[in-house]
Each structure stands twice: as structure tokens, then as C-alpha cells.
Amino acid sequence: MSNYRETFRGVVYPWHCDHQGHMNVMHYLGFFDQSYWHLFSMIGFTRAYMDEQRKGFVSVKDTITYSAEQGPGATIIIESGLKKIGSSSAVSYAVMKNSETGETAATWENVGVYFDLEKRAKSALNDVERAWMEKYIVESV
């Protein structure tokens, strides 16, 4: 997968699973959310940078496509990138795979808005931030 970056590795534990024996949907989003923050930190939006700028990202839309059930003991990897950069938003895309089989377990598309934490309103990305983000553009798989 061209230009994707590894943003998460984990294990599906029994407590991630529901009464049907596979990982429950709430944990897919939890793993994807963790991968999101690793991606944005890699890009340059570190915790320290966002604290200094008094900005953050807020999710306004999440789309998960489930492809293959994952059960207890499954080892997973998530690779991520950005599909689109707007004036004050970004569309991220992540692929969760079973690291033993290589099978895609799920994909996640997220629309995030850059947000001024003091004004409680969206904020434009500056030229430097946009340049950081452009290095992480990927295509959907």
C-alpha cells in the first residue's frame, strides 16, 4: 500500500469480543481512533504543538467497513494516511489487517475538522500544516 504508515499494532483480547465470539464494533472504532492520533502526531500535530496552538481535531463523520471477523488472539495492524485536505479539514483513511494472514479486517474513513479550542469554531490550516499533510496522501484500497 503506497504511502501508508503503520499507526497501530494490537491484539484482540477476549474482552474485546461479544457474545458471538468476535471483536465487537465498539473496539474497531477504539483501535482506529488510537491509530488516528498516531498518524496526526507523525504528520506534526503532536500533543505539544496542538496545546501551543490551542487547536485540535474533531471528528464529524466516521465510516467503517467491516470485511473479516477477528476473534480472541488475533493480532492486528493498522496503516493510515490522508485522502483529502480541505481548508480546515482532512479526510483520513485507515486499513486494519490481521497481521498473521494479511487479510483486511476493516477500513475506516474519518472526516476531521481543525478546531480552535478557545473560539470553539473551525480553524483554517496554515501553509506549513498543509505542507506537512500533503506528504501523507494515500489512495483508498
MDAnalysis code that builds the backbone (N, CA, C; Angstrom):
import MDAnalysis as mda
import numpy as np

u = mda.Universe.empty(423, n_residues=141, atom_resindex=np.repeat(np.arange(141), 3), trajectory=True)
u.add_TopologyAttr("name", ["N", "CA", "C"] * 141)
u.add_TopologyAttr("resid", np.arange(1, 142))
u.add_TopologyAttr("resname", ["MET", "SER", "ASN", "TYR", "ARG", "GLU", "THR", "PHE", "ARG", "GLY", "VAL", "VAL", "TYR", "PRO", "TRP", "HIS", "CYS", "ASP", "HIS", "GLN", "GLY", "HIS", "MET", "ASN", "VAL", "MET", "HIS", "TYR", "LEU", "GLY", "PHE", "PHE", "ASP", "GLN", "SER", "TYR", "TRP", "HIS", "LEU", "PHE", "SER", "MET", "ILE", "GLY", "PHE", "THR", "ARG", "ALA", "TYR", "MET", "ASP", "GLU", "GLN", "ARG", "LYS", "GLY", "PHE", "VAL", "SER", "VAL", "LYS", "ASP", "THR", "ILE", "THR", "TYR", "SER", "ALA", "GLU", "GLN", "GLY", "PRO", "GLY", "ALA", "THR", "ILE", "ILE", "ILE", "GLU", "SER", "GLY", "LEU", "LYS", "LYS", "ILE", "GLY", "SER", "SER", "SER", "ALA", "VAL", "SER", "TYR", "ALA", "VAL", "MET", "LYS", "ASN", "SER", "GLU", "THR", "GLY", "GLU", "THR", "ALA", "ALA", "THR", "TRP", "GLU", "ASN", "VAL", "GLY", "VAL", "TYR", "PHE", "ASP", "LEU", "GLU", "LYS", "ARG", "ALA", "LYS", "SER", "ALA", "LEU", "ASN", "ASP", "VAL", "GLU", "ARG", "ALA", "TRP", "MET", "GLU", "LYS", "TYR", "ILE", "VAL", "GLU", "SER", "VAL"])
u.atoms.positions = np.array([
    [0.851, -1.173, 0.000],
    [0.000, 0.000, 0.000],
    [0.898, 1.238, 0.000],
    [0.892, 1.923, -1.081],
    [1.773, 3.060, -1.267],
    [1.475, 4.214, -0.310],
    [2.508, 4.648, 0.379],
    [2.495, 5.816, 1.258],
    [1.717, 5.646, 2.564],
    [1.168, 4.482, 2.804],
    [0.504, 4.246, 4.095],
    [1.569, 4.108, 5.175],
    [1.229, 4.543, 6.376],
    [2.140, 4.451, 7.518],
    [1.519, 3.567, 8.590],
    [2.349, 2.734, 9.193],
    [1.841, 1.933, 10.306],
    [1.534, 2.859, 11.472],
    [0.305, 2.774, 11.969],
    [-0.129, 3.663, 13.046],
    [-0.642, 2.924, 14.279],
    [-0.739, 1.602, 14.198],
    [-1.232, 0.855, 15.364],
    [-0.912, -0.620, 15.195],
    [-0.579, -1.268, 16.308],
    [-0.479, -2.732, 16.407],
    [-1.151, -3.134, 17.694],
    [-1.885, -4.211, 17.641],
    [-2.552, -4.656, 18.852],
    [-2.999, -6.104, 18.760],
    [-3.595, -6.548, 19.839],
    [-4.100, -7.910, 19.955],
    [-5.571, -7.834, 20.345],
    [-6.371, -8.698, 19.763],
    [-7.781, -8.796, 20.153],
    [-7.841, -9.728, 21.366],
    [-8.239, -9.169, 22.499],
    [-8.381, -9.951, 23.725],
    [-9.821, -10.406, 23.885],
    [-10.059, -11.416, 24.718],
    [-11.435, -11.895, 24.904],
    [-12.422, -10.796, 25.295],
    [-11.983, -9.801, 26.081],
    [-12.908, -8.743, 26.496],
    [-13.251, -7.774, 25.360],
    [-12.540, -7.878, 24.215],
    [-12.904, -7.097, 23.028],
    [-14.036, -7.771, 22.243],
    [-14.358, -9.008, 22.629],
    [-15.302, -9.806, 21.846],
    [-16.699, -9.815, 22.473],
    [-17.684, -9.999, 21.609],
    [-19.070, -10.043, 22.076],
    [-19.525, -11.487, 22.258],
    [-20.796, -11.673, 22.505],
    [-21.365, -12.997, 22.767],
    [-21.316, -13.913, 21.547],
    [-20.955, -13.366, 20.382],
    [-20.839, -14.179, 19.169],
    [-19.400, -14.625, 18.911],
    [-18.475, -14.181, 19.785],
    [-17.101, -14.664, 19.714],
    [-16.172, -13.875, 18.816],
    [-16.603, -12.707, 18.327],
    [-15.685, -11.896, 17.527],
    [-15.637, -10.474, 18.066],
    [-14.616, -9.738, 17.639],
    [-14.420, -8.384, 18.153],
    [-15.665, -7.534, 17.915],
    [-16.103, -6.869, 18.967],
    [-17.289, -6.026, 18.909],
    [-16.965, -4.716, 18.187],
    [-17.963, -4.166, 17.514],
    [-17.757, -2.974, 16.691],
    [-17.183, -1.789, 17.473],
    [-17.510, -1.662, 18.752],
    [-17.002, -0.509, 19.505],
    [-15.483, -0.537, 19.617],
    [-14.881, -1.715, 19.566],
    [-13.424, -1.806, 19.685],
    [-12.730, -1.508, 18.360],
    [-13.397, -1.776, 17.238],
    [-12.821, -1.365, 15.961],
    [-12.606, 0.143, 15.988],
    [-13.630, 0.893, 16.368],
    [-13.516, 2.348, 16.397],
    [-12.452, 2.791, 17.398],
    [-12.376, 2.114, 18.538],
    [-11.349, 2.458, 19.520],
    [-9.946, 2.282, 18.975],
    [-9.692, 1.182, 18.277],
    [-8.375, 0.951, 17.680],
    [-8.111, 1.971, 16.569],
    [-9.121, 2.227, 15.736],
    [-8.948, 3.215, 14.669],
    [-8.671, 4.605, 15.252],
    [-9.347, 4.952, 16.334],
    [-9.137, 6.257, 16.955],
    [-7.698, 6.387, 17.460],
    [-7.175, 5.330, 18.064],
    [-5.782, 5.377, 18.522],
    [-4.835, 5.559, 17.340],
    [-5.130, 4.870, 16.237],
    [-4.268, 4.990, 15.060],
    [-4.307, 6.401, 14.486],
    [-5.472, 7.045, 14.577],
    [-5.651, 8.414, 14.083],
    [-4.681, 9.364, 14.775],
    [-4.609, 9.263, 16.106],
    [-3.746, 10.185, 16.839],
    [-2.276, 9.909, 16.588],
    [-1.901, 8.661, 16.333],
    [-0.516, 8.370, 15.939],
    [-0.219, 8.994, 14.578],
    [-1.162, 8.872, 13.642],
    [-0.969, 9.459, 12.311],
    [-0.771, 10.969, 12.416],
    [-1.657, 11.639, 13.131],
    [-1.568, 13.094, 13.202],
    [-0.330, 13.559, 13.959],
    [0.140, 12.787, 14.922],
    [1.393, 13.102, 15.593],
    [2.564, 12.959, 14.624],
    [2.558, 11.899, 13.796],
    [3.602, 11.719, 12.778],
    [3.633, 12.895, 11.810],
    [2.456, 13.369, 11.451],
    [2.346, 14.469, 10.494],
    [2.968, 15.741, 11.061],
    [2.865, 15.949, 12.372],
    [3.394, 17.150, 13.003],
    [2.452, 17.745, 14.030],
    [1.231, 17.230, 14.061],
    [0.241, 17.702, 15.026],
    [0.406, 16.941, 16.336],
    [1.553, 17.166, 16.955],
    [1.835, 16.496, 18.227],
    [0.978, 17.114, 19.324],
    [0.914, 16.445, 20.428],
    [0.166, 16.984, 21.573],
    [0.724, 18.351, 21.960],
    [2.057, 18.468, 22.004],
    [2.687, 19.738, 22.385],
    [2.346, 20.834, 21.380],
    [2.392, 20.521, 20.081],
    [2.072, 21.527, 19.063],
    [0.623, 21.995, 19.185],
    [-0.288, 21.056, 19.345],
    [-1.697, 21.445, 19.430],
    [-1.988, 22.201, 20.724],
    [-1.341, 21.846, 21.814],
    [-1.507, 22.606, 23.052],
    [-1.010, 24.040, 22.868],
    [0.144, 24.175, 22.226],
    [0.721, 25.502, 21.984],
    [-0.195, 26.355, 21.094],
    [-0.776, 25.746, 20.082],
    [-1.650, 26.457, 19.140],
    [-3.071, 26.636, 19.676],
    [-3.399, 25.899, 20.741],
    [-4.771, 25.883, 21.301],
    [-5.763, 25.385, 20.254],
    [-5.345, 24.315, 19.545],
    [-6.173, 23.747, 18.490],
    [-6.245, 22.244, 18.661],
    [-7.175, 21.636, 17.938],
    [-7.314, 20.192, 17.928],
    [-8.087, 19.766, 16.700],
    [-8.371, 18.503, 16.614],
    [-9.207, 17.979, 15.533],
    [-10.450, 17.359, 16.158],
    [-11.589, 17.592, 15.541],
    [-12.832, 16.967, 15.980],
    [-13.376, 16.123, 14.839],
    [-13.864, 14.944, 15.168],
    [-14.461, 14.068, 14.160],
    [-15.880, 14.522, 13.875],
    [-16.200, 14.624, 12.585],
    [-17.569, 14.974, 12.209],
    [-18.247, 13.843, 11.434],
    [-17.449, 12.870, 10.960],
    [-18.047, 11.729, 10.261],
    [-17.076, 10.557, 10.285],
    [-17.590, 9.384, 10.625],
    [-16.820, 8.138, 10.616],
    [-17.559, 7.119, 9.767],
    [-16.824, 6.431, 8.902],
    [-17.408, 5.347, 8.100],
    [-16.502, 4.132, 8.226],
    [-17.031, 3.064, 8.795],
    [-16.267, 1.817, 8.935],
    [-16.905, 0.758, 8.049],
    [-16.067, 0.059, 7.312],
    [-16.500, -1.084, 6.512],
    [-15.841, -2.319, 7.103],
    [-16.662, -3.262, 7.531],
    [-16.164, -4.493, 8.154],
    [-16.035, -5.570, 7.079],
    [-14.860, -6.202, 7.023],
    [-14.599, -7.184, 5.968],
    [-14.389, -8.599, 6.472],
    [-13.763, -8.748, 7.635],
    [-13.470, -10.085, 8.153],
    [-13.462, -10.054, 9.677],
    [-14.216, -10.966, 10.283],
    [-14.284, -11.029, 11.740],
    [-12.915, -11.336, 12.331],
    [-12.675, -10.763, 13.501],
    [-11.442, -11.016, 14.229],
    [-11.816, -11.541, 15.611],
    [-11.212, -12.656, 15.982],
    [-11.526, -13.282, 17.258],
    [-10.410, -13.127, 18.265],
    [-10.615, -13.682, 19.454],
    [-9.603, -13.586, 20.502],
    [-8.252, -14.117, 20.027],
    [-7.217, -13.366, 20.314],
    [-5.861, -13.773, 19.929],
    [-5.414, -13.239, 18.585],
    [-6.321, -12.679, 17.807],
    [-5.928, -12.125, 16.509],
    [-4.988, -10.946, 16.727],
    [-3.928, -10.902, 15.956],
    [-3.016, -9.760, 16.008],
    [-3.351, -8.857, 14.829],
    [-3.475, -7.567, 15.121],
    [-3.898, -6.643, 14.071],
    [-2.890, -5.512, 13.902],
    [-2.891, -4.975, 12.711],
    [-2.063, -3.828, 12.368],
    [-2.958, -2.849, 11.615],
    [-2.737, -1.560, 11.860],
    [-3.477, -0.531, 11.134],
    [-2.471, 0.354, 10.422],
    [-2.742, 0.588, 9.134],
    [-1.935, 1.502, 8.335],
    [-2.844, 2.624, 7.873],
    [-2.331, 3.855, 7.878],
    [-3.176, 5.026, 7.664],
    [-2.523, 6.065, 6.772],
    [-3.350, 6.987, 6.306],
    [-2.902, 8.145, 5.547],
    [-4.056, 9.111, 5.389],
    [-3.847, 10.130, 4.582],
    [-4.882, 11.126, 4.315],
    [-5.359, 11.006, 2.877],
    [-6.668, 11.045, 2.691],
    [-7.241, 11.013, 1.341],
    [-7.416, 12.407, 0.756],
    [-7.714, 13.371, 1.622],
    [-8.040, 14.706, 1.142],
    [-7.736, 15.723, 2.234],
    [-7.284, 16.899, 1.800],
    [-7.034, 18.000, 2.723],
    [-7.889, 19.175, 2.271],
    [-8.713, 19.683, 3.167],
    [-9.529, 20.853, 2.874],
    [-8.917, 22.103, 3.489],
    [-9.642, 23.190, 3.478],
    [-9.115, 24.430, 4.059],
    [-9.056, 24.350, 5.583],
    [-9.967, 23.602, 6.184],
    [-9.965, 23.439, 7.649],
    [-10.331, 22.011, 8.041],
    [-10.118, 21.076, 7.131],
    [-10.493, 19.688, 7.423],
    [-9.568, 18.721, 6.708],
    [-9.667, 17.473, 7.105],
    [-8.905, 16.414, 6.454],
    [-9.726, 15.130, 6.498],
    [-9.600, 14.356, 5.444],
    [-10.217, 13.032, 5.394],
    [-9.092, 12.021, 5.546],
    [-9.121, 11.278, 6.645],
    [-8.125, 10.234, 6.864],
    [-8.720, 8.889, 6.475],
    [-7.826, 7.952, 6.165],
    [-8.252, 6.619, 5.743],
    [-7.313, 5.612, 6.390],
    [-7.878, 4.562, 6.962],
    [-7.072, 3.554, 7.646],
    [-7.540, 2.153, 7.269],
    [-6.583, 1.239, 7.204],
    [-6.855, -0.157, 6.878],
    [-6.363, -1.025, 8.032],
    [-7.292, -1.799, 8.606],
    [-6.951, -2.743, 9.677],
    [-6.795, -4.122, 9.045],
    [-5.659, -4.745, 9.303],
    [-5.402, -6.084, 8.769],
    [-5.033, -7.039, 9.890],
    [-5.329, -8.304, 9.661],
    [-4.818, -9.347, 10.527],
    [-3.342, -9.496, 10.160],
    [-2.443, -9.288, 11.122],
    [-1.016, -9.279, 10.788],
    [-0.458, -10.660, 10.466],
    [-1.165, -11.724, 10.842],
    [-0.695, -13.073, 10.518],
    [-1.118, -13.500, 9.121],
    [-2.353, -13.144, 8.736],
    [-2.883, -13.597, 7.447],
    [-2.803, -12.530, 6.353],
    [-2.680, -11.269, 6.764],
    [-2.683, -10.172, 5.796],
    [-4.078, -9.784, 5.331],
    [-5.089, -10.509, 5.822],
    [-6.471, -10.248, 5.411],
    [-6.959, -8.918, 5.988],
    [-7.643, -8.125, 5.166],
    [-8.220, -6.872, 5.636],
    [-9.412, -7.184, 6.527],
    [-9.372, -6.653, 7.750],
    [-10.461, -6.839, 8.710],
    [-11.494, -5.730, 8.571],
    [-11.016, -4.496, 8.339],
    [-11.928, -3.354, 8.249],
    [-11.177, -2.158, 7.671],
    [-11.933, -1.220, 7.149],
    [-11.378, 0.068, 6.738],
    [-12.171, 1.168, 7.431],
    [-11.541, 2.310, 7.572],
    [-12.162, 3.434, 8.283],
    [-11.845, 4.722, 7.561],
    [-12.867, 5.479, 7.279],
    [-12.691, 6.820, 6.733],
    [-13.236, 7.805, 7.756],
    [-12.445, 8.829, 8.038],
    [-12.826, 9.815, 9.046],
    [-12.697, 11.218, 8.468],
    [-13.712, 12.029, 8.690],
    [-13.626, 13.445, 8.356],
    [-13.386, 14.184, 9.668],
    [-12.257, 14.856, 9.731],
    [-11.897, 15.614, 10.921],
    [-11.766, 17.089, 10.589],
    [-12.223, 17.932, 11.486],
    [-12.162, 19.377, 11.298],
    [-11.165, 19.955, 12.292],
    [-10.275, 20.802, 11.789],
    [-9.315, 21.507, 12.636],
    [-10.095, 22.544, 13.429],
    [-9.845, 22.588, 14.726],
    [-10.758, 23.279, 15.624],
    [-9.992, 24.185, 16.579],
    [-10.425, 25.435, 16.693],
    [-9.866, 26.377, 17.648],
    [-10.542, 26.111, 18.999],
    [-9.762, 25.677, 19.967],
    [-10.318, 25.271, 21.260],
    [-10.814, 26.442, 22.097],
    [-10.311, 27.640, 21.845],
    [-10.779, 28.809, 22.587],
    [-12.032, 29.412, 21.966],
    [-12.036, 29.533, 20.647],
    [-13.193, 30.114, 19.952],
    [-14.318, 29.107, 19.762],
    [-13.988, 27.810, 19.937],
    [-14.949, 26.713, 19.738],
    [-15.523, 26.754, 18.321],
    [-14.627, 26.927, 17.350],
    [-15.025, 27.024, 15.939],
    [-13.920, 26.436, 15.075],
    [-14.287, 26.065, 13.837],
    [-13.275, 25.525, 12.932],
    [-12.203, 26.568, 12.670],
    [-11.025, 26.088, 12.322],
    [-9.874, 26.952, 12.099],
    [-9.199, 26.543, 10.796],
    [-8.754, 27.513, 10.026],
    [-8.063, 27.216, 8.765],
    [-6.693, 26.614, 9.050],
    [-6.324, 25.643, 8.233],
    [-4.976, 25.091, 8.288],
    [-4.035, 26.112, 7.653],
    [-2.880, 26.336, 8.266],
    [-1.926, 27.269, 7.658],
    [-1.082, 26.549, 6.603],
    [-0.272, 27.292, 5.871],
    [0.517, 26.723, 4.774],
    [1.502, 25.664, 5.244],
    [2.093, 25.863, 6.396],
    [3.048, 24.890, 6.938],
    [2.324, 23.586, 7.275],
    [1.194, 23.686, 7.951],
    [0.418, 22.497, 8.324],
    [-0.045, 21.740, 7.079],
    [-0.496, 22.456, 6.071],
    [-0.933, 21.813, 4.822],
    [0.239, 21.085, 4.155],
    [1.407, 21.696, 4.175],
    [2.597, 21.067, 3.582],
    [2.944, 19.777, 4.319],
    [2.833, 19.791, 5.674],
    [3.056, 18.560, 6.437],
    [2.115, 17.469, 5.950],
    [0.836, 17.832, 5.805],
    [-0.216, 16.863, 5.499],
    [-0.092, 16.291, 4.090],
    [0.350, 17.089, 3.155],
    [0.433, 16.646, 1.757],
    [1.360, 15.458, 1.577],
    [2.308, 15.289, 2.470],
    [3.244, 14.156, 2.404],
    [2.591, 12.830, 2.777],
    [1.362, 12.878, 3.270],
    [0.684, 11.685, 3.777],
    [-0.534, 11.287, 2.939],
    [-0.627, 11.799, 1.729],
    [-1.770, 11.489, 0.863],
    [-1.678, 10.032, 0.391],
    [-2.816, 9.326, 0.471],
    [-2.914, 7.931, 0.027],
    [-4.174, 7.769, -0.827],
    [-4.276, 6.630, -1.468],
    [-5.496, 6.259, -2.174],
    [-6.194, 5.157, -1.388],
    [-7.513, 5.124, -1.475],
    [-8.286, 4.063, -0.816],
    [-7.911, 2.720, -1.420],
    [-8.006, 1.684, -0.588],
    [-7.755, 0.327, -1.097],
    [-9.064, -0.434, -1.169],
])
